């Protein structure tokens, strides 16, 4: 249990002394870093910090309670820590009766009260807010130094390339930052150990899963949870098990726990899933990274040091570092290179609505029930649960990728648009037509059966494509190939899957199409299976 901390004592905006501010630093909820560029030259005697909780940021998408609570409690702890150090902090609370409930509206209120000589902010993590602040003309936008690849560096990497691919970018980043190298060559003689990181648990299930790291709850966190439950009662999700690192000290503790107790098995089983085991061998550090409670290089060096001291295998360490140094930076580069039009891309012409059960977890499909239920309870699912269960199903079903993106942005505690949108619309839904991924990641229910135990307790059979026991993933997989056969036939990486269509006779094709259409017409659930 965390040490008890007093309730939040930072002055609200309406209580803040008027005027006498030289520089106002406007801190957004995903910028909780006191070493950000906006703090260069900060003078507590003359300058002030402003943070705001507003309802609009929970309703742009229907943000879940765990996601909103993650942002608000981390913001309050950050503000309290600055306040305790003697920094002048003004804070707009969600339940302040004068709150305009928009970030720009609250900034206007702060400027009117504090009358700063200048206003400064780090570049926001989504295009919408970046555009809104730049359009005002009265806010100086600073580069986000948290990241290891600047916009200019990514542009230089992309220049002249017909296709952008992670592997080439990742090698450049390893060399630029001297990570897992020996005399300029990759440790272990290869750049990528992904082939060693696809293990499943088999029938015995996961063994010796370490106890989950726990932050406990202090008074600030408890107050936020009560506020969210009361103010956003109609929003999805549950806060009973909320237990995330919401301060820098907690985030560093969680990092240490992961490196010591979890990283050694992370690599081999990073793609595996198991009922009732939400954390397994994963780090749970993405939210702390995305809110800037952790810095990426400290995470990378901690993992690298564990390997160099013989405490974790190279395949695990390389696989983990690839996610931080490679994938995370690459995704951000894609986002800012292709926005704002990226969010509207829909290469497959998908138009189905997202099934309503995505907001409740009430579905007879065991894998979706487990992964959605876990998501709503914890605000978390690991990357394969997102890509090959909750993401795969709407891809096969033909759901509008923007609707899928909005769900992912709403429900996960680590969701900030720069990282979530390319992962969802591009990697998961192939909505960008191949910018993020060289092919659509599609599979039958047999993949889920191989990587989890979900199918063991499900009424549907992953090796059956039609009929009352047919797995909807399998039915929709073959329907997906049939619907997009012409397009997919032009993709060399899909050639084998498309050729498999040749073994389906006309009656089987008709039966698949009929079954798939019945699923789509029944809000994504096989008729009679509710």
Residue pairs with C-beta under 8 A, 6 or more apart in sequence:
1 216
2 215
2 216
2 217
2 218
2 250
3 218
4 218
4 219
5 80
5 218
5 219
5 220
6 219
7 219
7 220
7 223
8 76
8 79
8 80
8 219
8 220
8 223
9 80
9 83
10 76
10 79
10 80
10 83
10 89
10 90
10 91
11 89
11 90
11 91
12 90
12 91
12 92
12 93
12 96
13 50
13 52
13 90
13 91
13 92
13 96
13 98
13 106
13 109
13 110
13 113
14 96
14 98
14 113
16 48
16 90
16 113
16 114
18 113
18 114
18 115
19 114
19 115
20 46
20 114
20 115
21 46
21 47
21 48
21 88
21 114
21 115
21 116
21 117
22 43
22 46
22 47
22 116
22 117
22 118
23 42
23 43
23 46
23 47
23 48
23 116
23 117
23 118
23 119
23 120
24 47
24 48
24 49
24 50
24 110
24 111
24 114
24 116
24 118
24 119
24 120
25 38
25 39
25 42
25 47
25 48
25 49
25 50
25 120
25 121
26 38
26 50
26 51
26 107
26 110
26 119
26 120
26 121
26 139
27 36
27 38
27 49
27 50
27 51
27 75
27 78
27 121
27 122
28 51
28 103
28 121
28 122
28 124
28 125
28 129
29 51
29 57
29 71
29 72
29 74
29 75
29 291
30 71
30 124
30 125
30 290
30 291
30 292
30 416
31 121
31 122
31 124
31 125
31 144
31 291
31 292
32 74
32 75
32 78
32 248
32 291
32 292
32 293
33 146
33 292
33 293
33 295
34 78
34 81
34 82
35 145
36 122
36 142
36 144
36 145
36 146
36 292
37 122
37 142
37 143
37 144
37 145
38 120
38 121
38 122
38 142
42 87
44 85
44 86
44 87
44 88
47 88
48 87
48 88
48 89
48 90
48 114
48 116
49 79
49 82
49 87
49 88
49 89
49 90
50 89
50 90
50 91
50 92
50 107
50 110
50 114
51 75
51 78
51 79
51 89
51 90
51 91
51 92
52 91
52 92
52 99
52 103
52 106
52 107
52 110
53 72
53 75
53 91
53 92
53 93
53 94
53 99
54 92
54 94
54 99
54 100
54 101
54 102
54 103
54 105
54 106
55 94
55 99
55 101
55 231
55 232
56 101
56 102
56 103
57 63
57 71
57 103
58 68
58 232
58 235
60 128
61 406
61 407
61 409
61 410
62 235
62 236
62 359
62 406
62 410
63 232
63 235
63 409
63 410
64 235
64 236
64 237
64 376
64 379
64 410
64 411
65 228
65 229
65 232
65 235
65 236
65 237
65 238
65 239
66 237
66 238
66 239
66 242
66 377
66 378
66 379
66 380
66 411
66 413
67 237
67 379
67 410
67 411
67 412
67 413
67 415
68 228
68 232
68 235
69 224
69 225
69 228
69 239
69 242
70 242
70 244
70 246
70 287
70 291
70 379
70 413
71 291
72 94
72 224
72 227
72 228
73 220
73 221
73 224
73 225
73 246
74 246
74 247
74 291
74 293
76 91
76 220
76 223
76 224
77 220
77 221
77 246
77 247
78 247
79 89
79 91
80 220
81 247
81 248
82 89
83 89
90 110
90 113
90 114
92 99
92 106
92 109
92 110
93 99
94 227
94 231
95 227
95 231
98 109
99 106
100 106
100 108
100 109
103 129
103 132
104 132
104 133
104 136
107 119
107 139
111 119
111 138
118 140
119 138
119 139
119 140
120 139
120 140
120 142
121 133
121 139
121 140
121 141
121 142
122 141
122 142
122 143
122 144
123 130
123 141
123 142
123 143
123 144
124 130
124 133
125 144
125 290
125 416
125 417
125 418
125 419
126 416
126 417
126 418
127 335
127 336
127 339
127 340
127 417
128 417
130 141
131 340
133 139
133 141
134 141
143 150
146 292
146 295
146 296
147 296
147 329
147 332
148 173
148 177
148 296
148 297
148 325
148 329
149 157
149 173
149 329
149 332
149 333
151 333
151 336
154 329
154 332
154 333
154 336
154 337
155 337
157 164
157 168
157 169
157 172
157 333
158 164
158 333
158 337
163 434
163 438
164 330
164 334
164 435
165 438
166 326
166 327
166 330
167 191
167 192
169 326
169 329
169 330
169 333
170 191
170 192
170 322
170 325
170 326
170 327
170 330
171 191
173 179
173 325
173 326
173 329
174 180
174 181
174 186
174 191
174 325
175 181
175 184
177 297
177 300
177 325
179 300
179 304
179 321
179 325
180 186
180 187
180 304
180 307
180 314
180 317
180 318
180 321
181 187
187 307
187 314
187 318
188 314
188 318
192 318
192 322
193 267
193 314
193 315
193 318
193 319
194 319
194 322
196 267
196 268
196 315
196 319
197 267
197 268
197 270
197 271
197 315
197 316
197 319
198 271
199 268
199 269
199 271
199 272
200 269
200 271
200 272
200 450
200 451
200 452
201 207
201 269
201 272
201 274
201 453
205 274
205 453
206 269
206 272
206 274
206 277
206 280
206 281
208 265
209 277
209 279
209 280
209 281
210 257
210 261
210 262
210 281
211 261
212 243
212 279
212 284
213 245
213 253
213 254
213 257
213 258
213 284
214 243
215 221
215 243
215 244
215 245
215 246
215 250
215 253
215 254
216 243
217 225
217 242
217 243
221 242
221 246
225 239
225 242
228 235
228 239
229 239
236 359
236 360
236 376
236 410
236 411
237 376
237 377
237 379
237 411
238 376
238 377
240 377
241 377
241 378
244 284
244 287
244 288
244 379
244 413
245 251
245 253
245 254
245 284
245 285
245 287
245 288
245 293
246 293
247 293
248 293
248 294
250 288
250 293
251 285
251 288
251 293
251 294
252 294
252 298
254 283
254 284
254 285
254 288
255 283
255 285
255 288
255 294
255 298
255 299
255 302
256 302
258 266
258 283
258 284
258 285
259 302
259 303
259 306
259 311
259 312
260 306
260 311
262 281
262 282
262 283
263 281
263 283
263 303
263 306
263 311
263 312
263 316
263 317
263 320
264 311
264 312
264 313
264 316
265 281
265 316
266 281
266 282
266 283
266 312
266 316
266 319
266 320
267 313
267 315
267 316
267 317
267 318
267 319
267 320
268 315
268 316
269 280
269 281
270 281
270 282
270 319
270 382
270 383
270 384
271 383
271 384
271 451
272 280
272 384
272 451
272 452
273 280
273 367
273 370
273 371
273 382
273 384
273 385
273 389
273 448
273 451
273 452
273 453
273 454
274 280
274 452
274 453
275 366
275 370
275 452
275 453
275 454
275 457
278 374
278 377
278 378
278 380
278 381
279 380
280 382
282 382
283 320
284 380
285 294
285 299
286 414
287 413
287 414
288 294
289 296
289 299
289 324
289 328
289 414
290 414
290 415
290 416
290 419
296 324
296 325
296 328
296 329
299 324
300 321
300 324
300 325
303 312
303 317
303 320
303 321
304 317
304 321
306 312
306 317
307 313
307 314
307 317
323 383
328 419
331 418
331 419
331 422
331 423
331 436
332 418
332 419
334 342
334 422
334 426
334 435
334 436
335 342
335 417
335 418
335 419
335 421
335 422
336 418
338 432
338 435
342 421
342 422
342 425
342 426
342 432
343 402
343 405
343 421
343 425
344 402
345 401
345 425
345 431
345 432
345 433
346 400
346 401
346 402
346 431
347 430
347 431
347 432
347 433
347 434
348 398
348 401
348 429
348 430
348 431
348 440
348 484
348 487
350 395
350 398
350 399
350 400
350 401
350 429
350 431
351 398
351 400
352 394
352 397
352 398
352 399
352 400
352 520
352 524
353 399
353 400
353 403
353 523
354 394
354 399
354 400
354 403
354 404
354 407
355 363
355 394
355 397
355 399
355 523
355 524
355 525
356 523
357 363
357 368
357 372
357 523
357 524
357 525
358 372
358 390
358 407
359 376
359 407
360 372
360 376
361 368
361 369
361 372
361 373
361 375
361 376
362 369
363 369
363 372
363 524
363 525
364 458
364 459
364 460
364 525
364 526
364 529
364 530
365 393
365 458
365 460
365 472
365 473
365 525
366 454
366 455
366 457
366 458
366 460
367 389
367 445
367 448
367 452
367 454
367 455
367 458
367 473
368 389
368 390
368 393
370 454
371 381
371 385
371 389
371 390
372 390
374 380
374 381
374 385
375 381
375 390
375 411
375 412
376 411
378 413
379 411
379 412
379 413
380 412
380 413
380 414
381 389
381 390
381 412
384 451
386 408
386 412
386 423
386 428
387 427
387 428
387 441
388 441
388 443
388 447
388 448
388 451
389 448
389 454
391 404
391 408
391 424
391 428
391 429
392 428
392 441
392 442
392 443
392 473
393 472
393 473
393 476
393 524
394 403
394 404
394 429
394 524
395 404
395 428
395 429
395 430
395 440
395 441
395 442
395 480
396 442
396 473
396 476
396 477
396 479
396 480
397 476
397 519
397 520
397 524
398 480
398 483
398 520
399 429
401 424
401 425
401 429
401 430
401 431
402 425
402 431
404 424
404 425
404 428
404 429
405 420
405 421
405 424
405 425
405 429
408 415
408 420
408 423
408 424
408 428
409 415
409 417
409 420
409 421
409 424
412 420
422 432
422 435
422 436
423 436
425 431
425 432
426 432
426 435
426 436
426 437
427 436
427 437
427 441
428 441
430 437
430 439
430 440
430 441
434 491
438 491
438 493
439 491
439 493
439 494
440 480
440 484
440 488
440 494
442 477
442 480
442 481
442 497
443 473
443 477
444 462
444 463
444 465
444 471
444 473
444 474
444 477
444 478
445 455
445 460
445 461
445 462
445 463
445 471
445 472
445 473
445 474
445 477
446 462
446 463
446 474
448 454
448 455
448 462
448 473
449 455
449 462
455 461
455 462
455 471
458 471
459 469
459 529
460 469
460 470
460 471
460 472
460 526
460 529
461 469
461 470
461 471
462 471
462 473
462 474
463 471
463 474
464 470
464 471
464 474
465 471
465 474
465 475
465 477
465 478
465 508
465 512
465 515
466 475
466 508
466 511
466 512
466 515
468 526
468 528
470 515
470 526
472 519
472 524
472 525
472 526
475 512
475 515
475 516
475 519
475 526
476 516
476 519
478 501
478 504
478 512
479 512
479 513
479 515
479 516
481 488
481 497
481 498
481 500
481 501
482 501
482 509
482 512
482 513
485 498
485 501
488 494
488 497
488 498
489 495
489 498
504 512
515 526
518 526
518 527
519 525
519 526
519 527
521 527
